[in-house]
């Protein structure tokens, strides 16, 4: 399988899922500015016209987009890894959390805060409106180790998104101790620690390339 990714983007959740499952993938790095696939110099938009990662090409050539869909596919593809669920209600709960992370945290809170073109008023409005999502997560995680009753692809996605607080100073994790404890605990999990370390190095190289090209 081919995983198109950008360093420390939401696509890291799928890398974590592959590592957790102990399965191999072909990792193709996409420059987020130029949309060039660094492995071969091709235009990523020929694979995904929107130019968004993650994008997954399965073994039979099917191209999948959207984080929630890709993560559920990986969980289903490698059931022995236990990254998904077995019962219908638990599958719905998994989908619930993937949707919450993708809409309320990823797109609703962090994307505007990370957008360099968004002005102070926009970011102030986003914080006022959406920090309550972290309050909700804080109350839910109290006394819990994972989002479900076991580590799942939803946790891989949540850790990936929470990691962006390094670049969003207004979101100080100390204000949400249960969320902070969850993040600090899970970032030491071997699959997550490996993904973070590898993608951080790639991210530093990406920043250096962009500065040199400016």
ChimeraX attribute file (.defattr): number of C-alpha atoms within 10 A of each C-alpha:
attribute: neighborCount
match mode: 1-to-1
recipient: residues
	/A:1	16
	/A:2	16
	/A:3	25
	/A:4	24
	/A:5	26
	/A:6	24
	/A:7	22
	/A:8	21
	/A:9	17
	/A:10	25
	/A:11	24
	/A:12	26
	/A:13	28
	/A:14	29
	/A:15	26
	/A:16	26
	/A:17	27
	/A:18	23
	/A:19	17
	/A:20	20
	/A:21	19
	/A:22	12
	/A:23	13
	/A:24	11
	/A:25	16
	/A:26	11
	/A:27	15
	/A:28	18
	/A:29	20
	/A:30	25
	/A:31	19
	/A:32	17
	/A:33	9
	/A:34	12
	/A:35	20
	/A:36	17
	/A:37	19
	/A:38	14
	/A:39	10
	/A:40	9
	/A:41	10
	/A:42	13
	/A:43	17
	/A:44	24
	/A:45	13
	/A:46	10
	/A:47	17
	/A:48	17
	/A:49	9
	/A:50	11
	/A:51	20
	/A:52	21
	/A:53	23
	/A:54	25
	/A:55	23
	/A:56	31
	/A:57	18
	/A:58	16
	/A:59	10
	/A:60	7
	/A:61	10
	/A:62	9
	/A:63	16
	/A:64	17
	/A:65	18
	/A:66	15
	/A:67	23
	/A:68	21
	/A:69	14
	/A:70	23
	/A:71	29
	/A:72	22
	/A:73	17
	/A:74	21
	/A:75	22
	/A:76	16
	/A:77	13
	/A:78	16
	/A:79	13
	/A:80	10
	/A:81	18
	/A:82	16
	/A:83	25
	/A:84	26
	/A:85	21
	/A:86	10
	/A:87	9
	/A:88	9
	/A:89	10
	/A:90	14
	/A:91	14
	/A:92	12
	/A:93	16
	/A:94	23
	/A:95	18
	/A:96	13
	/A:97	20
	/A:98	22
	/A:99	16
	/A:100	18
	/A:101	24
	/A:102	21
	/A:103	13
	/A:104	16
	/A:105	19
	/A:106	20
	/A:107	13
	/A:108	19
	/A:109	23
	/A:110	23
	/A:111	14
	/A:112	18
	/A:113	25
	/A:114	14
	/A:115	10
	/A:116	8
	/A:117	9
	/A:118	12
	/A:119	11
	/A:120	10
	/A:121	9
	/A:122	13
	/A:123	18
	/A:124	12
	/A:125	11
	/A:126	17
	/A:127	18
	/A:128	11
	/A:129	12
	/A:130	15
	/A:131	15
	/A:132	12
	/A:133	15
	/A:134	18
	/A:135	14
	/A:136	11
	/A:137	16
	/A:138	17
	/A:139	13
	/A:140	14
	/A:141	18
	/A:142	13
	/A:143	9
	/A:144	13
	/A:145	16
	/A:146	15
	/A:147	19
	/A:148	17
	/A:149	10
	/A:150	14
	/A:151	17
	/A:152	22
	/A:153	32
	/A:154	29
	/A:155	26
	/A:156	25
	/A:157	26
	/A:158	22
	/A:159	23
	/A:160	25
	/A:161	21
	/A:162	19
	/A:163	18
	/A:164	19
	/A:165	16
	/A:166	11
	/A:167	11
	/A:168	12
	/A:169	10
	/A:170	12
	/A:171	19
	/A:172	11
	/A:173	17
	/A:174	10
	/A:175	12
	/A:176	17
	/A:177	13
	/A:178	21
	/A:179	22
	/A:180	17
	/A:181	16
	/A:182	22
	/A:183	19
	/A:184	13
	/A:185	11
	/A:186	19
	/A:187	19
	/A:188	12
	/A:189	12
	/A:190	13
	/A:191	19
	/A:192	22
	/A:193	13
	/A:194	16
	/A:195	22
	/A:196	21
	/A:197	12
	/A:198	13
	/A:199	18
	/A:200	14
	/A:201	12
	/A:202	16
	/A:203	16
	/A:204	11
	/A:205	13
	/A:206	17
	/A:207	11
	/A:208	11
	/A:209	12
	/A:210	12
	/A:211	9
	/A:212	8
	/A:213	7
	/A:214	5
